[in-house]
Amino acid sequence: MNLKDPSSWKYKLSNSHQIGGIETSILDNGPGKGVRIAWVNTGTGLRYKLVLDRGMDILDAFFNENNLTWISHAGLTAPQPFSNQGIDWLRTFGGGLLTTCGLSNAGPPNTDETGSCGLHGNYSNLPAELISVKQPDIFTGDLSFEIVAKVRETTTFGPSLELLRRISGTLGSAQIRIKDTVTNRGNSPAPHMILYHINCGWPLIDEGTRIVWQGEKKPKPTDVNNTDFNRKHEFTRCAAPMDEHAGFGEDVAFIDPKADSSDQVTCGYANDQLELALKITFSKTQMPWLINWQHWGKNEYVTALEPATHPPIGQAAARENGTLILLEPGERRTYDLVMEVLSGEKAKGFKI
């Protein structure tokens, strides 16, 4: 099906949803009961679920019959806005194609002059305010779609951060385009960190799946705990499930990624057996760090690539080393992220 050639479908359709579009609904069962979601169908085999009540992050994602993401044991749960102490964040971590970490802390629990921060911040437990939904229009030939929402991380007396999220695409293109704008709505400087936790799972992720990136892996104290597998493969291959990753076992790489002449960083995963790949691109200026998290636990088999403003060291450590972003009142930062599914020869040829 070639949607880019209108002559192949013109006058043959009554409704754009015969091709794809956005459908909103509310779940009525399980731990996610009452949660607002939106299914997006791109008309290419790529379809994905936005969780409006969890910051409009992305949970499920499929390309044809193949799942792209890792879904945790918890799966989709209702937001718990006060899960911001210690490691409570893990209790509601559903995994999925995108879990946003921030907006003021990315990394472990910590305490500094602004108070205590829980693991990875509040964002993913904050409901979004839906602003608009634009559907494709087969009668005008406009095949673009977009959904826009606003998320506020705020407290009286500050800090008060607001994120405006636009997720868009075009029918016939297996792309997800994300544009986030973070603004300090308070009257004093606000600490800011953001990290995009892109969690992938079986069957895209399997033993031997290539991890595609280019740059310099930065050493850190916990590197001594990395498995023999990554001492050999240096975070370029996916492993089989391993006993070493039971419980809290993990391997993590902090990467200073290399950008092209247009300031774009490319990374992703490629399963050559399935001829399936996920390509991720983002701006090096906007997000100078890339993290690869690997957790090859049995029945908890996942890896994530994570574009970020900082490595996940936490707000206090970022303040101490002088890298913490302090947004002035009214100041804003924009983050652009594109995820694209490749198949066939394009997937097998995916490299940098």
C-alpha positions in Angstrom: 0.0 0.0 0.0 1.5 3.3 -1.1 -0.2 6.0 0.8 2.2 8.6 -0.7 0.5 8.1 -4.1 -3.1 9.3 -3.6 -4.1 7.9 -7.0 -3.9 4.4 -5.4 -6.7 5.2 -2.9 -8.5 8.3 -4.0 -12.3 7.9 -4.2 -11.9 4.4 -2.7 -12.3 5.4 1.0 -15.1 6.8 3.1 -13.2 7.4 6.3 -9.6 8.2 7.1 -9.6 5.5 9.8 -9.6 2.9 7.0 -5.9 3.9 6.8 -5.1 5.1 10.3 -5.3 8.0 12.8 -5.8 8.6 16.5 -8.4 7.0 18.7 -8.9 8.0 22.3 -10.5 5.9 25.0 -10.6 5.1 28.7 -9.5 1.7 30.2 -12.2 -0.1 32.3 -10.3 -2.9 34.0 -7.2 -3.8 36.0 -4.7 -1.5 37.6 -5.0 1.0 34.8 -8.8 1.3 35.2 -10.0 4.8 34.4 -6.7 5.8 32.6 -7.1 7.8 29.4 -5.2 6.4 26.4 -4.9 7.1 22.7 -4.1 4.5 20.1 -2.2 5.8 17.0 -2.2 3.9 13.8 0.3 5.1 11.2 -1.1 3.0 8.3 2.3 1.3 7.9 2.1 -1.5 10.4 3.4 0.8 13.2 0.8 1.4 15.9 1.3 2.6 19.4 -0.5 3.5 22.6 -0.2 6.9 24.3 -1.0 7.0 28.0 -2.5 10.5 28.5 -2.7 10.1 32.3 1.0 9.2 32.5 2.5 12.3 30.9 1.3 11.1 27.4 4.2 8.7 27.3 4.1 5.7 25.0 3.5 2.2 26.3 2.7 -0.5 23.7 4.2 -0.3 20.2 4.0 -2.9 17.4 5.2 -3.1 13.8 3.0 -5.6 12.0 3.0 -8.8 14.2 6.2 -7.8 16.1 6.2 -6.1 19.5 8.9 -3.4 19.9 8.7 -2.7 23.6 9.2 -4.2 27.0 6.2 -4.1 29.3 7.0 -4.6 33.0 5.2 -7.0 35.3 3.1 -4.0 36.6 2.1 -2.9 33.1 -0.1 0.1 32.8 -1.1 1.5 36.2 -3.0 4.6 37.2 -0.8 7.6 38.0 0.4 7.9 41.6 1.5 11.6 41.8 3.0 11.1 45.3 5.3 8.2 44.2 8.3 10.5 44.5 10.1 9.1 47.5 13.1 6.7 47.4 12.6 4.1 44.7 8.7 4.2 44.7 8.9 5.1 41.0 9.7 1.5 40.2 6.3 0.3 41.5 4.5 2.1 38.7 7.2 1.8 36.0 5.3 0.2 33.1 8.3 0.2 30.7 7.0 0.9 27.2 8.5 2.6 24.3 8.8 5.9 26.1 8.9 6.7 29.8 10.0 10.3 30.4 12.2 11.0 33.5 12.3 14.5 35.0 11.5 17.2 34.9 13.7 18.2 37.7 15.5 14.9 38.6 16.8 12.1 36.5 18.7 9.4 38.4 18.7 8.0 41.9 17.0 9.4 45.0 18.8 12.4 46.4 18.4 15.5 48.6 19.7 19.0 48.0 18.7 22.6 48.8 15.3 22.1 47.0 14.4 19.1 49.2 14.2 15.4 48.4 13.9 13.9 44.9 12.7 10.3 44.2 14.1 8.1 41.5 13.6 9.7 38.1 11.3 12.4 39.3 7.6 13.0 39.1 6.8 13.3 35.4 5.6 9.8 34.5 3.0 9.9 37.3 1.5 13.2 36.2 -1.7 13.3 34.0 -1.6 15.4 30.9 -4.1 18.0 29.9 -5.2 17.2 26.4 -5.0 20.4 24.2 -5.9 19.1 20.7 -6.1 16.2 18.4 -5.6 16.6 14.6 -6.7 13.8 12.4 -5.6 13.1 8.8 -8.1 14.1 6.1 -8.3 11.9 3.0 -10.6 14.4 1.2 -8.0 17.2 1.3 -5.0 14.9 0.9 -3.6 16.0 4.3 -2.3 12.7 5.8 -0.6 14.3 8.9 -1.8 13.8 12.4 -0.9 15.3 15.8 -1.9 15.1 19.4 -0.9 17.9 21.8 -1.0 17.9 25.6 0.4 19.8 28.6 1.9 18.4 31.8 2.7 20.5 34.9 5.2 19.6 37.5 4.5 22.3 40.1 4.2 23.2 43.8 3.1 26.4 45.5 6.2 28.6 46.1 7.9 26.8 43.3 9.5 25.3 41.3 6.9 25.2 38.6 7.7 23.5 35.3 5.4 23.0 32.4 5.9 20.6 29.4 4.0 21.0 26.2 4.2 17.8 24.2 3.4 17.3 20.5 3.4 13.8 19.1 2.9 13.7 15.4 3.3 11.7 12.2 2.1 11.1 8.7 0.0 8.2 7.4 2.3 6.1 5.3 5.4 6.9 7.4 6.6 4.6 10.2 7.8 7.5 12.3 7.0 8.9 15.7 7.9 12.6 16.0 8.1 14.1 19.5 8.6 17.8 20.3 8.7 18.8 24.0 8.9 22.3 25.2 9.7 22.8 28.9 9.0 26.3 30.4 9.6 27.6 33.9 6.3 29.1 34.9 7.5 30.1 38.4 9.1 33.3 39.6 12.5 31.8 40.6 15.1 29.7 38.9 14.0 26.0 38.6 16.3 23.0 38.4 15.8 20.9 35.3 16.9 17.5 34.0 15.2 15.3 31.4 15.9 11.8 30.2 13.9 9.8 27.6 13.8 6.1 28.7 13.1 4.2 25.4 12.5 0.6 26.6 12.6 -2.2 24.0 11.9 -5.9 24.4 11.4 -9.2 22.7 11.2 -10.0 19.8 13.0 -6.8 18.5 15.4 -7.4 21.4 16.8 -10.9 21.3 20.2 -12.6 21.7 22.4 -11.0 19.1 20.3 -7.9 18.3 22.7 -5.1 17.4 22.8 -2.0 19.6 23.7 0.8 17.2 25.5 3.9 18.4 28.7 5.9 17.8 30.6 7.9 20.4 32.8 7.5 23.5 31.7 5.4 26.5 32.5 7.4 29.6 34.0 5.3 32.5 32.2 5.4 35.8 32.8 3.6 39.2 30.1 1.0 38.6 31.7 -0.2 35.4 33.5 -2.8 37.5 30.1 -4.5 38.0 29.5 -5.0 34.3 29.2 -8.6 33.1 31.7 -10.4 31.1 29.3 -10.1 28.1 29.8 -6.4 28.0 33.5 -6.5 28.7 33.6 -8.4 25.4 30.9 -6.7 23.4 31.1 -3.1 24.8 27.3 -2.5 24.7 27.0 -3.3 21.0 25.0 -6.6 21.3 22.0 -7.9 23.2 22.6 -10.9 25.5 20.6 -14.0 26.4 18.7 -13.9 29.7 21.3 -14.3 32.5 21.4 -15.1 36.2 23.7 -12.2 36.9 20.8 -9.8 36.2 18.4 -11.3 38.7 16.9 -8.7 41.1 18.8 -5.4 40.7 21.4 -6.7 38.3 22.2 -4.5 35.4 24.8 -3.1 33.0 24.8 0.6 32.2 26.9 2.7 29.8 27.1 6.5 29.9 27.9 7.5 26.3 29.1 10.9 24.8 27.4 10.3 21.4 28.8 11.5 18.1 26.6 13.9 16.1 26.6 14.4 12.3 27.2 17.8 10.6 23.5 18.7 11.3 23.9 18.1 15.1 21.9 14.9 14.9 22.7 11.8 16.9 21.6 8.4 15.5 21.2 5.3 17.6 18.9 2.3 17.9 18.5 -1.5 17.6 18.6 -3.9 14.7 17.4 -7.5 14.7 18.9 -8.9 11.5 17.0 -12.2 11.8 13.7 -10.4 11.8 14.9 -7.7 9.4 13.5 -5.2 11.9 15.1 -2.1 13.4 14.2 0.9 15.5 16.1 4.1 14.6 16.3 6.9 17.1 17.5 10.5 16.2 17.9 13.5 18.4 19.8 16.8 18.8 23.2 16.6 20.4 22.9 20.2 21.5 19.6 19.6 23.2 20.6 16.2 24.7 24.3 15.7 24.9 24.1 12.3 26.6 23.0 8.8 25.6 22.6 6.0 28.2 22.3 2.3 27.4 20.6 0.4 30.2 20.6 -3.4 30.0 18.7 -5.7 32.3 18.8 -9.3 31.0 16.8 -10.8 33.9 14.8 -13.9 33.3 11.2 -12.9 32.6 12.4 -9.3 32.9 14.4 -9.0 29.7 14.9 -5.4 28.6 17.3 -2.8 27.3 16.8 1.0 26.9 18.5 3.7 25.0 18.1 7.0 26.8 18.8 10.4 25.2 19.3 12.9 28.1 20.4 16.3 29.2 22.6 14.6 31.9 23.7 11.1 32.8 21.3 9.7 35.4 23.3 11.0 38.4 20.5 12.9 40.1 19.8 16.6 40.8 22.1 16.9 43.8 25.1 15.5 41.9 24.4 17.6 38.8 24.3 20.7 41.0 27.5 19.8 42.7 29.4 19.2 39.5 28.0 22.4 37.9 26.0 20.8 35.1 22.5 21.2 36.5 20.2 23.3 34.3 18.6 26.2 36.1 15.8 27.7 34.0 15.1 31.3 34.7 11.5 32.5 35.1 9.9 32.3 31.6 12.9 30.5 30.1 12.2 27.4 28.0 14.0 24.5 26.4 12.8 22.4 23.4 13.6 18.7 22.8 13.1 17.0 19.5 13.1 13.2 19.2 12.2 10.9 16.2 11.7 7.2 16.3 11.4 5.3 13.0 10.8 1.6 12.3 12.9 0.1 9.5 12.3 -3.2 7.9 13.8 -5.5 5.2 17.1 -4.4 3.7 16.9 -1.0 5.4 16.9 -2.7 8.8 19.7 -5.1 7.9 21.7 -2.1 6.6 21.1 0.1 9.6 24.4 1.2 11.0 26.3 4.5 11.5 
